[in-house]
Amino acid sequence: YRQLTSRDFWIDSAHSPLYNMWFSGEIPQVSHEVLHNLPIRYEVVLTTLYNTHPIIPEKGSAIFIHIWLSPSTPTSGCVSVSREDMLKILAWIDPSKSPMLEVSSHQNFNPNPY
């Protein structure tokens, strides 16, 4: 777990050596997503391993699992869930076990599918 600060960014410039990485420091001079003080959707956010091993420029970046703005508001490629479901996910995962979530189109979250 990591608390976001005003110095946390996600680099989305495919021309940066930090493409698709979490960056902490001064405001980057390349295209980036601010991670701190955003609307409720980033109150709790989970990162994904999308395009990380290996990182392929322009294949996509900043794909998160976050709280939705509303059930009918689309994202720009992220997965969004209700705040209630996000809290269920957080209660279920154990960071020491390297958790993984399978994303499906089902409407109801089941923390114990197996």
C-alpha positions as CSV (number, residue, x, y, z in Angstrom):
1,Y,0.0,0.0,0.0
2,R,1.2,3.5,-0.7
3,Q,-0.3,6.9,0.2
4,L,-0.4,9.3,-2.7
5,T,1.3,12.7,-2.5
6,S,1.4,15.8,-4.6
7,R,4.7,14.4,-6.0
8,D,3.2,11.2,-7.5
9,F,2.6,10.9,-11.2
10,W,2.0,8.2,-13.8
11,I,4.1,8.8,-17.0
12,D,2.1,8.3,-20.2
13,S,4.5,9.8,-22.7
14,A,5.6,6.9,-24.9
15,H,8.8,8.8,-25.6
16,S,9.9,8.8,-22.0
17,P,12.1,6.1,-20.5
18,L,9.6,6.2,-17.6
19,Y,6.7,5.4,-19.8
20,N,3.9,3.5,-18.0
21,M,5.6,3.9,-14.6
22,W,4.8,5.5,-11.3
23,F,7.1,8.5,-10.8
24,S,7.6,10.5,-7.6
25,G,9.4,13.8,-7.8
26,E,9.1,17.2,-9.4
27,I,6.3,17.7,-12.0
28,P,7.5,15.7,-15.0
29,Q,8.2,17.7,-18.2
30,V,6.5,14.9,-20.3
31,S,2.9,13.9,-20.5
32,H,1.7,12.4,-17.2
33,E,-1.3,11.7,-15.1
34,V,-1.5,13.4,-11.7
35,L,-2.4,10.9,-9.0
36,H,-3.0,13.1,-6.0
37,N,-6.1,15.2,-5.1
38,L,-8.3,13.9,-7.9
39,P,-12.0,13.3,-7.6
40,I,-13.2,10.3,-5.6
41,R,-12.2,7.9,-8.3
42,Y,-8.6,8.0,-7.0
43,E,-9.5,7.9,-3.3
44,V,-8.4,4.3,-3.6
45,V,-6.7,3.0,-6.7
46,L,-5.1,-0.3,-7.6
47,T,-2.4,-0.5,-10.3
48,T,-2.4,-3.2,-12.9
49,L,0.3,-5.1,-14.6
50,Y,-1.0,-4.0,-18.0
51,N,1.9,-3.4,-20.4
52,T,4.6,-3.7,-17.7
53,H,6.6,-6.8,-18.6
54,P,7.9,-5.7,-21.0
55,I,6.8,-2.1,-21.4
56,I,5.9,-1.5,-25.0
57,P,5.7,2.2,-26.0
58,E,2.3,3.3,-27.3
59,K,0.6,0.0,-26.2
60,G,-1.2,1.8,-23.4
61,S,-0.5,3.1,-19.9
62,A,-2.1,4.1,-16.7
63,I,-4.6,1.3,-16.6
64,F,-6.0,1.3,-13.1
65,I,-8.8,-0.2,-11.1
66,H,-10.5,2.7,-9.4
67,I,-13.8,4.0,-8.0
68,W,-16.3,5.0,-10.6
69,L,-17.7,8.4,-11.0
70,S,-21.1,6.8,-11.7
71,P,-22.2,3.4,-13.1
72,S,-22.7,4.9,-16.5
73,T,-19.6,7.0,-16.8
74,P,-17.0,5.4,-19.0
75,T,-13.2,5.4,-18.3
76,S,-10.4,5.9,-20.7
77,G,-9.3,2.3,-20.4
78,C,-9.4,1.7,-16.7
79,V,-11.7,-0.6,-14.7
80,S,-14.0,1.2,-12.4
81,V,-16.2,-0.2,-9.6
82,S,-18.4,1.2,-6.9
83,R,-16.8,2.5,-3.7
84,E,-18.6,-0.3,-1.9
85,D,-17.0,-2.9,-4.2
86,M,-13.6,-1.3,-4.0
87,L,-13.7,-1.5,-0.2
88,K,-14.7,-5.2,-0.5
89,I,-11.7,-5.8,-2.8
90,L,-9.3,-4.0,-0.3
91,A,-10.7,-6.2,2.6
92,W,-10.2,-9.3,0.5
93,I,-6.6,-8.8,-0.8
94,D,-3.5,-9.6,1.2
95,P,-0.5,-7.8,-0.3
96,S,1.9,-10.4,1.1
97,K,0.3,-13.0,-1.2
98,S,0.9,-11.0,-4.4
99,P,-2.9,-10.8,-5.2
100,M,-4.3,-10.8,-8.6
101,L,-7.8,-10.0,-9.7
102,E,-9.5,-11.4,-12.8
103,V,-11.6,-8.7,-14.5
104,S,-14.8,-9.8,-16.1
105,S,-18.0,-8.1,-17.2
106,H,-20.1,-9.4,-14.3
107,Q,-22.1,-6.8,-12.4
108,N,-21.8,-8.3,-9.0
109,F,-18.5,-8.7,-7.2
110,N,-17.9,-12.0,-5.5
111,P,-14.8,-11.9,-3.3
112,N,-14.6,-15.7,-3.1
113,P,-15.4,-17.0,-6.6
114,Y,-13.8,-20.5,-6.1
